[in-house]
Amino acid sequence: MVFSKRRGLAVLDMAKSNWVYKKLKNFRAGIEANISALKRRFGLSRCTWTGWRGFRRYVWSNVVSYNLLVLARIELAQA
């Protein structure tokens, strides 16, 4: 299954056109790619910070780092 759907609802009923289906599929693939990049590059497989606040800080710092990396790549590509 490419994206989640309600039980009893066919994929064709959820995405009436092939164009919408492809857009949803590509969107899902992009989200999964970002999650994979965070896990590989920034070690998000295991959080060593303690508590809920520590976990939130850990994830937030990794997401900010990833966003800075993406912005730097865009800036270098334009230069």
RODOKOL-452220 format. One record per atom (N, C-alpha, C): residue in three letters; y, z, x; chain. Coordinates in steps of 0.1 Angstrom, whole numbers, plus 5000, padded with zeros to 4 digits. Each point is the difference from the previous one (the first is absolute). Layout:
<sites>
- code, y, z, x, unit
- ALA, Y, Z, X, A $
...
</sites>
This chain:
<sites>
- code, y, z, x, unit
- MET, 4988, 5000, 5008, A $
- MET, 5012, 5000, 4992, A $
- MET, 5012, 5000, 5009, A $
- VAL, 5010, 4992, 4997, A $
- VAL, 5012, 4998, 5008, A $
- VAL, 5010, 5011, 4997, A $
- PHE, 5002, 5003, 4987, A $
- PHE, 5009, 5011, 4996, A $
- PHE, 4994, 5007, 4989, A $
- SER, 5005, 5012, 4997, A $
- SER, 4994, 5009, 4990, A $
- SER, 5004, 4994, 4986, A $
- LYS, 4991, 5002, 4991, A $
- LYS, 5002, 4996, 4986, A $
- LYS, 4994, 5010, 4991, A $
- ARG, 5004, 5000, 4988, A $
- ARG, 4994, 5009, 4990, A $
- ARG, 4986, 4996, 4997, A $
- ARG, 4992, 5009, 4996, A $
- ARG, 4986, 4998, 4996, A $
- ARG, 4999, 4991, 4988, A $
- GLY, 4992, 4990, 5001, A $
- GLY, 4998, 4991, 4988, A $
- GLY, 5010, 4988, 5001, A $
- LEU, 5009, 5000, 5009, A $
- LEU, 5010, 4989, 5001, A $
- LEU, 4995, 4990, 5011, A $
- ALA, 4999, 4988, 4996, A $
- ALA, 4996, 4990, 5010, A $
- ALA, 5011, 4996, 5009, A $
- VAL, 4997, 4995, 5012, A $
- VAL, 5010, 4996, 5009, A $
- VAL, 5008, 4989, 4995, A $
- LEU, 4994, 4991, 4993, A $
- LEU, 5007, 4989, 4994, A $
- LEU, 5010, 5004, 4989, A $
- ASP, 4997, 5011, 4993, A $
- ASP, 5009, 5005, 4990, A $
- ASP, 5012, 5007, 5007, A $
- MET, 4998, 5006, 5011, A $
- MET, 5010, 5007, 5007, A $
- MET, 5010, 4991, 5007, A $
- ALA, 4995, 4990, 5006, A $
- ALA, 5008, 4990, 5007, A $
- ALA, 4997, 4986, 4993, A $
- LYS, 5009, 4997, 4991, A $
- LYS, 4998, 4988, 4992, A $
- LYS, 5000, 4987, 5008, A $
- SER, 5009, 4999, 5010, A $
- SER, 5000, 4988, 5008, A $
- SER, 4995, 5003, 5014, A $
- ASN, 4996, 4989, 5007, A $
- ASN, 4995, 5001, 5013, A $
- ASN, 5011, 5004, 5010, A $
- TRP, 5012, 4996, 4997, A $
- TRP, 5012, 5004, 5008, A $
- TRP, 5002, 5015, 5001, A $
- VAL, 5000, 5006, 4988, A $
- VAL, 5001, 5015, 4999, A $
- VAL, 4989, 5007, 5007, A $
- TYR, 4988, 4995, 4998, A $
- TYR, 4988, 5006, 5007, A $
- TYR, 5002, 4999, 5015, A $
- LYS, 5004, 4989, 5006, A $
- LYS, 5002, 4998, 5014, A $
- LYS, 5011, 5010, 5005, A $
- LYS, 5011, 5001, 4992, A $
- LYS, 5011, 5009, 5004, A $
- LYS, 4995, 5014, 5001, A $
- LEU, 4993, 5005, 4990, A $
- LEU, 4995, 5013, 5000, A $
- LEU, 4990, 5003, 5011, A $
- LYS, 4992, 4990, 5003, A $
- LYS, 4990, 5001, 5011, A $
- LYS, 5007, 5001, 5013, A $
- ASN, 5010, 4992, 5002, A $
- ASN, 5008, 5000, 5013, A $
- ASN, 5008, 5013, 5001, A $
- PHE, 5005, 5005, 4989, A $
- PHE, 5007, 5013, 5001, A $
- PHE, 4991, 5011, 5004, A $
- ARG, 4988, 5000, 4994, A $
- ARG, 4990, 5011, 5003, A $
- ARG, 4996, 4999, 5015, A $
- ALA, 4998, 4987, 5005, A $
- ALA, 4996, 4998, 5014, A $
- ALA, 5011, 5005, 5009, A $
- GLY, 5013, 4998, 4996, A $
- GLY, 5011, 5005, 5009, A $
- GLY, 5001, 5015, 5000, A $
- ILE, 4997, 5007, 4989, A $
- ILE, 5000, 5014, 5000, A $
- ILE, 4989, 5006, 5009, A $
- GLU, 4988, 4994, 4998, A $
- GLU, 4989, 5004, 5008, A $
- GLU, 5002, 4998, 5015, A $
- ALA, 5007, 4989, 5004, A $
- ALA, 5003, 4997, 5014, A $
- ALA, 5009, 5011, 5005, A $
- ASN, 5010, 5004, 4993, A $
- ASN, 5010, 5010, 5004, A $
- ASN, 4993, 5013, 5002, A $
- ILE, 4991, 5004, 4991, A $
- ILE, 4992, 5012, 5001, A $
- ILE, 4992, 5000, 5013, A $
- SER, 4993, 4989, 5002, A $
- SER, 4991, 4998, 5012, A $
- SER, 5008, 5001, 5013, A $
- ALA, 5012, 4994, 5000, A $
- ALA, 5009, 5001, 5012, A $
- ALA, 5004, 5014, 5003, A $
- LEU, 5003, 5007, 4989, A $
- LEU, 5004, 5014, 5002, A $
- LEU, 4989, 5008, 5006, A $
- LYS, 4988, 4998, 4995, A $
- LYS, 4988, 5007, 5005, A $
- LYS, 4997, 4997, 5014, A $
- ARG, 5001, 4987, 5004, A $
- ARG, 4996, 4996, 5013, A $
- ARG, 5011, 5004, 5011, A $
- ARG, 5012, 4996, 4997, A $
- ARG, 5011, 5002, 5010, A $
- ARG, 5005, 5014, 5001, A $
- PHE, 5000, 5008, 4989, A $
- PHE, 5006, 5013, 5000, A $
- PHE, 4990, 5011, 4998, A $
- GLY, 4987, 4997, 5000, A $
- GLY, 4990, 5011, 4999, A $
- GLY, 5000, 5007, 4987, A $
- LEU, 5002, 4994, 4989, A $
- LEU, 5000, 5006, 4987, A $
- LEU, 4986, 5003, 4995, A $
- SER, 4990, 4999, 5008, A $
- SER, 4987, 5003, 4995, A $
- SER, 4997, 5015, 4998, A $
- ARG, 5007, 5008, 5008, A $
- ARG, 4999, 5015, 4999, A $
- ARG, 5013, 5007, 5002, A $
- CYS, 5004, 5008, 4991, A $
- CYS, 5012, 5008, 5002, A $
- CYS, 4997, 5013, 5006, A $
- THR, 5007, 5003, 5011, A $
- THR, 4998, 5013, 5007, A $
- THR, 5011, 5010, 4997, A $
- TRP, 5010, 4996, 4993, A $
- TRP, 5010, 5010, 4996, A $
- TRP, 4995, 5008, 4988, A $
- THR, 5004, 5013, 5000, A $
- THR, 4994, 5009, 4990, A $
- THR, 5009, 5000, 4987, A $
- GLY, 4994, 5002, 4989, A $
- GLY, 5007, 5002, 4987, A $
- GLY, 5005, 4988, 4994, A $
- TRP, 5004, 5001, 4987, A $
- TRP, 5005, 4989, 4993, A $
- TRP, 5013, 4994, 5006, A $
- ARG, 5009, 5010, 5004, A $
- ARG, 5012, 4995, 5006, A $
- ARG, 4998, 4993, 5013, A $
- GLY, 4991, 5005, 5008, A $
- GLY, 4997, 4993, 5012, A $
- GLY, 4994, 4987, 4998, A $
- PHE, 4991, 4998, 4990, A $
- PHE, 4994, 4987, 4997, A $
- PHE, 5011, 4991, 4995, A $
- ARG, 5009, 5004, 4992, A $
- ARG, 5011, 4991, 4996, A $
- ARG, 5009, 4996, 5011, A $
- ARG, 5003, 5009, 5009, A $
- ARG, 5008, 4996, 5012, A $
- ARG, 4992, 4991, 5009, A $
- TYR, 4987, 5002, 5001, A $
- TYR, 4992, 4991, 5009, A $
- TYR, 5000, 4986, 4994, A $
- VAL, 4998, 4998, 4988, A $
- VAL, 4999, 4987, 4993, A $
- VAL, 5014, 4994, 5001, A $
- TRP, 5011, 5007, 4997, A $
- TRP, 5013, 4995, 5000, A $
- TRP, 5004, 4995, 5014, A $
- SER, 4997, 5008, 5010, A $
- SER, 5004, 4996, 5013, A $
- SER, 4993, 4987, 5005, A $
- ASN, 4987, 4999, 4996, A $
- ASN, 4993, 4987, 5003, A $
- ASN, 5005, 4988, 4992, A $
- VAL, 5003, 5002, 4988, A $
- VAL, 5006, 4989, 4992, A $
- VAL, 5013, 4996, 5005, A $
- VAL, 5009, 5009, 5004, A $
- VAL, 5013, 4997, 5006, A $
- VAL, 4998, 4992, 5013, A $
- SER, 4991, 5005, 5008, A $
- SER, 4997, 4993, 5013, A $
- SER, 4995, 4986, 4998, A $
- TYR, 4991, 4998, 4990, A $
- TYR, 4995, 4987, 4997, A $
- TYR, 5012, 4991, 4995, A $
- ASN, 5008, 5005, 4991, A $
- ASN, 5012, 4992, 4996, A $
- ASN, 5009, 4996, 5011, A $
- LEU, 5003, 5009, 5009, A $
- LEU, 5008, 4997, 5012, A $
- LEU, 4994, 4989, 5008, A $
- LEU, 4987, 5001, 5002, A $
- LEU, 4992, 4990, 5007, A $
- LEU, 5002, 4986, 4994, A $
- VAL, 4998, 5000, 4986, A $
- VAL, 5002, 4987, 4993, A $
- VAL, 5014, 4995, 5001, A $
- LEU, 5010, 5008, 4999, A $
- LEU, 5014, 4996, 5001, A $
- LEU, 5003, 4995, 5015, A $
- ALA, 4994, 5006, 5010, A $
- ALA, 5002, 4996, 5013, A $
- ALA, 4994, 4986, 5002, A $
- ARG, 4988, 4998, 4995, A $
- ARG, 4994, 4987, 5001, A $
- ARG, 5008, 4989, 4993, A $
- ILE, 5005, 5003, 4989, A $
- ILE, 5009, 4990, 4993, A $
- ILE, 5012, 4997, 5008, A $
- GLU, 5006, 5010, 5005, A $
- GLU, 5012, 4998, 5009, A $
- GLU, 4997, 4992, 5012, A $
- LEU, 4989, 5002, 5007, A $
- LEU, 4996, 4993, 5011, A $
- LEU, 4997, 4985, 4997, A $
- ALA, 4994, 4998, 4988, A $
- ALA, 4997, 4986, 4996, A $
- ALA, 5013, 4992, 4997, A $
- GLN, 5010, 5007, 4995, A $
- GLN, 5012, 4993, 4997, A $
- GLN, 5009, 4997, 5013, A $
- ALA, 4998, 5008, 5010, A $
- ALA, 5008, 4998, 5013, A $
- ALA, 4995, 4988, 5008, A $
</sites>
